[in-house]
Amino acid sequence: MEVGLANQNAAPASGGGTKLFYIVLGAIALGGLASIAYTLGASGSTATEPVDLSGLDDPRELYELAVAVKTGPDDAPVKVVEFADYQCGGCRTFALGVVPALDEYIERGEVQFVYYDFPLVSIHAHAFLAARAGRCAEEQGRFWDYHKALFRNQATWARKQDAAPDFVDLAAAEGLDVSSFAACLRSDAHADVVSANRALAEQIGIRSTPTVIVNNRRLVAPSARALEDVVQAELDAAAGG
C-alpha cells in the first residue's frame, strides 16, 4: 500500500444501483472541496507531472474532466471504483492478483469496474507518465492490455532514470502502433485528464493506493476474498430491494 496521508472507511451504500456520480459526489460532501492547483508543464513537451487545474470548484465539472476507464455495463448494480498508481507495489498486487476475481461478475453484468489514475508524484517519479502511457494505449483500444503490462513490468521501468523508452518498448511488445503511441507519450496528451483524476481522488479524501470503493464502501488494498465478500453483500442488498 502506498500512502500519501491517511485513510478512513466510508459508510455503506444505500443501494447497489447508485449512480457513479452520486457515489463520488457523496464522497466529496464528506471530505469537502479543496482548492485545486498544480504546476503547468510546457505545452507540447513530455508531460511528467500534473498540470494546472485551478478554478475547478464545481464537483460536477471536476467529475466530468476526471475521465475513468470502465469495463462492465453502466447499469450494473455494483460499481467497483479503484484509484491507483502504476508505480505502487500494492496496486500491482491488486491489478494482477485481485481484479481477476471480478471477471465473472463483470461477464454476468453484475459489476462495473471503474479505474481512476491517482499518481503519487511526490514519491513515484514515473507514476504520472505511466498513467499517461495507459491513456495513449487507450487511444488504440488497448488500455487494459497495456495496463496489465505496466504492472507486470513495474520492477523494471520503476527503477530507470527515464522510463519513457520502457513504455514505448511495452507498446511494441503489446502490438500497438509504436509511432502513434510514442508521439502521444512524448507530448502533453491526456495530462489534463490524469491531473483531474488525481485531483478527484484528493477531493474525496483518498490518501493511499490502491483505494477501492464498492458502491459507497471504501476499502484499502483489499484481498480477493475481502473484495468478493463486499461485492456479494452489495449484490444481496440490491436483490433484496
N, C-alpha and C positions, 0 to 999 in steps of 0.2 A: 504494500500500500504506500503510495506517495502522498505526502502531506504538505498542504500549503499552510493551513492554520489549525482548524478544529472541525469537528463534525457532530451532528446530532441526528436522531431519528425523527422522521416526520410522523404525523398521525396517520392512521389507516384511511384509505379512500372510502368515500360513502358508497361507491358503486364501481364495478369493473368497466362500465362503458363511459366513464368520464372523459370528455374531450381533452386531448393533449394540451391545448392552450390553457384550459382551466386548471389542469394539474400544475402547469408551470406558473400560471398567474397566482394560484393559491400559495405556491411556494414563495413567490415574490412578496405576497402580502405578509407572510410570516417573517421574512427576512428584511423587508424594507427595500427601497430602491435607492442605491447609492449613485453618486456621480460616476460617469464613465469617461476615462481619458487615458490614451496611450500615445506613445511616440509614433509619429508618422514617418514611415520609411520613404526612401527615394522612389518616386513613381517610376515604374518600368524596370527597376533593378530587382534582383532576387530578394523577395521579402522573407526575412527570417525571424521577425518579431511582430507583435501586434501593432496595428495601425490605429490612427486616431478615430475614435467613435464618439467624440464629445457631443453632448446635447441629446443623446438618446434617453430621455427621461420618461418616455411612454412605454409601458410594458409590452403593448401590442406591437409597437414599432420595432422594439428590440427583438421580440419573439419572431417576427416575420423576417428580420435580417439574419437571425441565427438559424440558418437552414440545416436541418438534421438530414441524415441518410437513413432510410427506413426499409425494412423488409417485413412482409406480412400485411394483411389487409387493414385499411383505415378503420373499418368497423369492428375490429377485434375487441372483445370485451376487456382484454388486459393489455395495457401498454407497459412494456419494459424499456425504460429510458436509461441509457448509460452515458455518463460523462467520463471521458478517458483521455489519456496521454500516451502517445506511441512510445515514449522513452521510459515509461513506468513499468517496472518488473511485474507488479501486481496486475496491471492491465493486460500484459502479455499472458499471464496465467489465466485471467478471466476470459480473454478472447479465444484462446486456443483450448482451454480445458473446461470452461463453464458454459459459454454461449451455445456450444453444440447441443446442450441439454434442452434448448428451446426449439430445436429444429422440428420436432414432431408437433409441438403446439402451434408453431407458425404454419406448418403444412395443413393442419386441421382448421386454420383460420381463427384460432383461439387467442393468439398472441401477435402483437406487432412489436418488433424490436426497433428501437429508435436510438441512433448513435449521434452524440454531440462531441465535438472536439473540446478538450479542456487542457491545452498545453501549459504545463507549469514551467514557464520560461525562466523563472528565477533559479531553477535547479536543473533544468534539462535544456541544454543549448540547442539541440536539434529537434525538439518537440514541435515547434511551430512549423518548421519547414516540412517535417514528416506529415503533419496534418494537411498542409497544402499539397503535398505529393499525393495523398489519398484523394483529394478533390480533383487533381489533374487526372488521376486514373478514372475517376467517376465520369469525366468528360467522354471517355471511351466506353462507358458502360461496364467498367471492371472494378468498381470500388471495392466490393467485398473480397475479391481475389487478391487485390493489392493490399488491402487492409490486413489480411492474414499473413501475406508475405512480409510486410513491415514488422509484424510481431515475431514471426519465425526467425527473422534475421536481425532482430534487435541487438543481440550481443555483439554483432559485427559493426553495424553502422553507428551505434551509440558511442563507441569509443574513438571514432575518427574525428580529426580536426575539421574536416569538410565532409559532410555526409551526402552532399548532392550527387557526386558520382555514383555512390552506392544506390541511391534512389533511382537513378537512371538505369543502372545495371539491373535492378529488380524489375523495372518496367520491361526491359528487354527479355528477361527470364520469364516473365508472365505473358509474353507475346503481344505487348502493347505496341502501338506506333511510337517508336522511340523519339523520332524527330518532333512530333507534336507534343509528346509528354515533356521532353527536355525544354522546349520553348515555353511551355506552361510553367514548369518548375522554376526556370530562370527568369521569371517575371514577378509581378506582384498579384497575379491572378489568384482569386479566392482568399486573399489576405483579409478582406473585409468580412467575409463570412466566418472564417476561422476566428477572427478577433471578436465578432459578435457572439459566437458560440462560447468563447471564453468569458466574455462579459456576462452572458446569461447565467453561466454556472456560478459566477461570483455573486450575482444579484439574488440567486435563490439559496445562497448560504453554503454552497459546496466548497469544501476546503481540502479534499483529498481525492485521489483516484485509485482504483475505479469506484465511483459512486453510482449506485443503481437506484432508480425509482420505479417501483412496481405499482402502477396507479399512483397512489399517494404514499406508499410505504417506502421509506428511504433505507437502503442497505449499503454498507460499506464493504467492498471486496467479498461478496458472499460466495460460498461454495456452491457447487452444482446442486447439492441436496437442499441447501437452505433456499436457493432461488426457486427450485421446483416446488418446495413446500409453500412458499409465499404465492407463487403463481397459481397453484392448485387451490389455495384458500380464496384467492380473488375470484377464480372461476366458480367455485362453490357458492360464494356470496352472490355472484351475478346470476347463477342459476336459481338461487333461492329468492331472487327479487329484491 
